[in-house]
Amino acid sequence: MIDRMKRLLQENDLCVLATALDDKPHCSLMAYVTDEDAGWVYMLTHRASKKYQNLIRNPRASLLVDTRLQAGILARERIQALTVYGAFHEQRDVGTRNEIIRRVLRRHPHLGEFAGHPQIEVLAIRPSAFLLLDGVSDAQYQELRDPDSP
């Protein structure tokens, strides 16, 4: 099941990012990429954005990825929705940040001008659990093992 969830995450590239601060939720439509094994999700944002400011103060986040475009309007019962629970990690290493930006631009070349802004920040989300809704009522929850734990 976990492979199916990761594959859905890797095959798509738009999500809704949910952040919160002081019990005030905030959602943003975001372009994203993952690393090779879907152990990280990467996005770009402006340093002054509400989402970035929220994540600096509260690193918990969730992402919603769905297949509504692939399923089409007449096949709503086949839509899958994947909620990714995770935490934001700052990327301070310049080389790592530049590689992530290059990876994002390979998948999303339309973000070229945005990615070159001096106030751009990399959002790196480390998934800790997935919730896959397959159709109207079939839900599967899967926690991920912390790669840093023994």
C-alpha positions in Angstrom: 0.0 0.0 0.0 2.8 2.4 0.9 4.3 2.0 -2.6 0.9 2.9 -4.2 0.7 6.0 -2.0 4.3 7.1 -2.9 3.6 6.5 -6.6 0.5 8.7 -6.5 2.6 11.4 -4.9 5.4 11.0 -7.5 3.1 10.9 -10.5 1.5 14.2 -9.7 3.0 17.7 -9.3 0.3 20.0 -7.8 -1.0 19.9 -4.3 -2.7 22.0 -1.6 -0.3 22.8 1.2 -2.0 23.4 4.6 -0.2 25.2 7.3 -1.4 26.7 10.6 -0.4 29.3 13.1 -2.3 30.3 16.3 -5.2 28.0 15.3 -5.6 29.8 12.0 -5.3 27.4 9.0 -3.9 28.6 5.7 -4.0 26.7 2.3 -2.0 27.3 -0.8 -2.0 25.7 -4.2 1.6 24.6 -4.9 3.7 23.0 -7.6 6.0 20.4 -6.1 8.5 17.6 -6.8 9.6 14.7 -4.7 13.0 13.0 -4.3 13.5 9.6 -5.9 11.8 7.6 -3.1 9.1 10.2 -2.1 10.9 10.7 1.2 10.8 14.5 0.7 8.5 16.9 -1.0 10.0 20.1 -2.3 8.3 23.4 -3.2 9.3 27.0 -3.6 7.9 30.1 -2.0 8.7 33.7 -1.2 10.3 34.3 2.2 7.5 36.9 3.1 4.7 34.5 2.2 2.2 33.5 4.9 2.9 29.8 4.3 6.6 30.3 5.0 6.1 32.4 8.0 3.6 29.8 9.4 6.1 27.0 8.8 9.0 28.8 10.5 6.8 29.0 13.6 4.9 25.7 13.3 6.7 23.2 11.1 3.8 20.8 10.9 2.1 20.7 7.5 -0.1 18.6 5.4 -0.5 18.2 1.6 -3.4 17.1 -0.4 -2.8 15.5 -3.8 -5.6 14.2 -5.9 -6.4 12.6 -9.2 -9.5 14.6 -10.2 -7.9 15.8 -13.4 -7.0 12.2 -14.5 -10.4 10.8 -13.4 -12.4 13.5 -15.2 -15.8 15.0 -14.3 -17.8 12.0 -15.2 -15.7 9.6 -13.1 -15.8 11.2 -9.7 -16.2 7.9 -7.9 -12.7 6.9 -9.1 -10.9 10.0 -7.7 -8.1 9.3 -5.3 -7.1 11.8 -2.7 -3.8 11.5 -0.8 -3.2 13.4 2.4 0.5 13.7 3.3 1.3 14.5 6.9 4.7 15.9 7.6 7.1 18.5 8.9 9.0 21.4 7.3 12.8 21.3 7.4 14.8 24.4 6.5 17.4 23.9 3.8 20.4 26.1 4.7 23.1 24.4 2.6 23.5 26.5 -0.5 24.4 23.5 -2.7 21.4 21.4 -1.5 19.1 24.4 -2.0 20.4 25.0 -5.6 20.0 21.3 -6.5 16.4 21.3 -5.2 15.6 24.5 -7.2 17.1 22.8 -10.3 14.9 19.8 -9.7 11.8 21.9 -9.3 12.6 23.8 -12.5 13.0 20.6 -14.5 9.5 19.7 -13.6 8.0 23.2 -13.6 10.0 25.4 -16.0 7.3 28.1 -15.8 8.6 28.9 -12.3 12.0 30.1 -13.7 11.5 33.8 -13.0 10.0 33.1 -9.6 12.8 30.7 -8.7 15.4 33.4 -9.5 14.0 35.9 -6.9 16.5 36.7 -4.2 13.9 36.1 -1.5 13.0 32.6 -2.7 12.9 29.8 -0.1 12.8 26.0 -0.5 10.0 24.3 1.4 11.2 20.7 2.2 8.5 18.6 3.8 9.4 15.2 5.3 6.3 12.9 5.2 5.5 11.1 8.4 2.2 9.5 7.3 -0.2 9.1 4.4 -3.9 8.8 4.2 -5.3 7.5 0.9 -8.9 7.9 0.0 -9.8 5.7 -2.9 -13.2 6.6 -4.2 -15.9 7.7 -1.8 -15.3 5.5 1.3 -12.2 3.3 1.0 -9.5 4.9 3.2 -6.1 3.5 4.1 -3.8 5.2 6.7 0.0 4.4 6.8 2.5 5.8 9.1 6.1 6.0 7.9 9.1 4.8 9.8 11.3 7.7 10.9 14.5 7.3 8.8 16.5 8.9 11.6 15.3 6.5 14.3 17.2 3.2 15.0 
